[in-house]
C-alpha cells in the first residue's frame, strides 16, 4: 500500500542525513468501545484530536526520522492537515500518511511497508496514548539500540488480581509479582519486527501488541520503565484521566512516573 499520495515534508527543511529512526503512529481504530462517532484517534480533548498530540511529540524528538501516520482512508486528508499544522518549520522529520487495515496488526504492517529502506530502528505507538513523553520515546530507542532486542514500556501491577468466570464468580487470586502492564511506544530493530510480521500467523489469534508478534517469531522482548501519563483511551471513563494529564501539562506540573 503506497504512502506517496499523502507524503509531506517541511518546505524549508534543513538538509540531514538519511533517517535511521522510524515511528509508526497507529490511529486507524474505529473506537467502538469508546462509543465514538469517529475514529478514536480523532477524538478531541479541548478541541485537539488525540493524533495531533502524537505527531507533536514524535516530531519534537531530536533525530532525523520518518513518521508514518496510519489512519482510516476517510480521514487521511484531515490527518494531513493536522501534520502540516504541527510539523516544525525546520524539521528533521519526514511524515507520510497511509490508510489503515481492518485490524491493528494490518495497520502496523502497512506502516512498516511505508518506511524507507534507511530505517533500522522502528517504534510503534498508539495514537490513543497521546501523552506519552519524549523521555519515554528516548528510553525505548536507547534500549533497542543498546540490546538489539524488542523493548516495551511497562508498569508494575498494583491491584490485587482475581481470576473469574463468565458469571463473575471469583475462582482464585493471581500472583501479581511477575506481572506488568505494557504500553507504547514499543521499539524494535526494523529487521526483527518486519520478519516477525512477515512470518507470523496472525488471523487465527490476532495479537494485542507488537511485542506479541515478535515473541511468536522467536524474538526477545525487554522492558523499560513506563509512565502513568502514557494512559490509553479505551472507554469513556478514560477521557477524564486524559483531561487530567492535559491540565497538568498545561500547568507545567511534574507527573509521577
Number of C-alpha atoms within 10 A of each C-alpha: 11 14 20 11 10 16 14 17 18 17 9 10 14 11 10 12 9 14 20 18 22 30 27 29 27 26 28 28 23 19 20 13 11 18 13 14 11 14 19 25 29 25 20 13 15 9 7 12 19 23 27 20 20 25 23 18 17 24 24 15 16 12 16 18 27 27 24 27 32 32 30 22 15 10 16 19 14 12 27 18 10 18 23 14 12 17 22 16 14 13 22 24 26 19 24 24 29 27 21 25 18 11 15 21 21 17 25 27 18 21 29 22 16 23 25 14 11 15 19 17 22 29 27 23 26 27 31 28 23 27 21 26 18 15 12 19 22 14 19 26 22 14 19 23 16 9 14 18 20 28 28 28 23 19 17 14 14 11 7 9 12 14 11 12 9 6 6 8 10 11 10 10 11 11 10 14 9 7 13 15 12 20 23 26 29 27 32 30 21 23 13 20 25 18 14 21 21 12 12 14 14 14 10 6 7 14 17 11 19 26 23 15 24 23 15 17 18 11 17 16 19 17 18 16 15 26 20 15 21 22 19 20 24 16 13 12 10 14 16 12 14 22 13 13 19 17 12 14 14 9 9 9 10 8 11 7 11
